[in-house]
């Protein structure tokens, strides 16, 4: 059976907040479909909330964050999880 490809709008949108809860601006990573391929964004808190609602985002859990961080280390230093 042939599997149907997802359309762009069907891909999950992920965020990882990097700023502190009390900060005026929210610094976050935003990814579509692949958590390890993200852009870094900054928005005022109210705009961030609208952005999240509009994109129906999923917050990365600790396992996803660890995998993304390990992948970043691998690309920087050549080995997965080793500096």
N, C-alpha and C positions, 0 to 999 in steps of 0.2 A: 504494500500500500504506500503510495506516495504521500509524503508529509507536506502540507501547505505551509508556505513561507509566511511569517508574520509581516503585517504592514507596519510602517513606521509608528503609527499611533498605537499599535498593540504592544510595543516594547515597554517594559517596566522602567520607570524613572526612579533613580536612586539619589539620595542625598546623604551627606555626612557633614554635620555641623562641626566647625572647628573653633568658633568663637565662644566666649563665655555667655551664659544666659542673661547677664545684666548688661552686656554690651549694646550700644545704640545700633550698631550695624551687625548683621549676621554674615559671617564668613563661612562659606560652605563649598563642598565639592558636589557637582551635579553630573550624573551619568545617565545615559539612555541605553538600556539593554545590557551593557557590560560594565559592572561597577569599577573595573580597573582602568577604564577609559573615561576620564572625567575632565571637566573644566572647573577652575576655581572661580567662584563668583562672590560678590559682596552686594548686599541689599539692605536698605533700612528695614527694621523689624516688620512693620506693617506690610511692606511690599513682599517680603519673604513669605509671610503667611499666605498672601494672595497667590504668589508663585507656586507654593506647595499645593494649595487647593486646586489651582488650575491644572497642574501637572499630575495630580494624584500620586504624589511621591511616596516612596517607601524608604524609611530610614534604614541605613545599613546597620546590621547587627554586629556584635563584637567579632564573630567568626569572619564575616565579610571584610570588616576593617582590617583584621589580622592578615587575611589573604592579600588584600590590596597593598598593605604595607610591606609584606614579604616580597611581593612582585616588584615593588618599587626598589627595594634593596637589591634584588637580583639584577635589575637593569642597571643600577648604579655601580655595583661592586662585583657582578659576575656570578654570584652564587645565591641561591634562594635562601633568604633568611640570615645570611652571614655578611658582616661588614669587614 
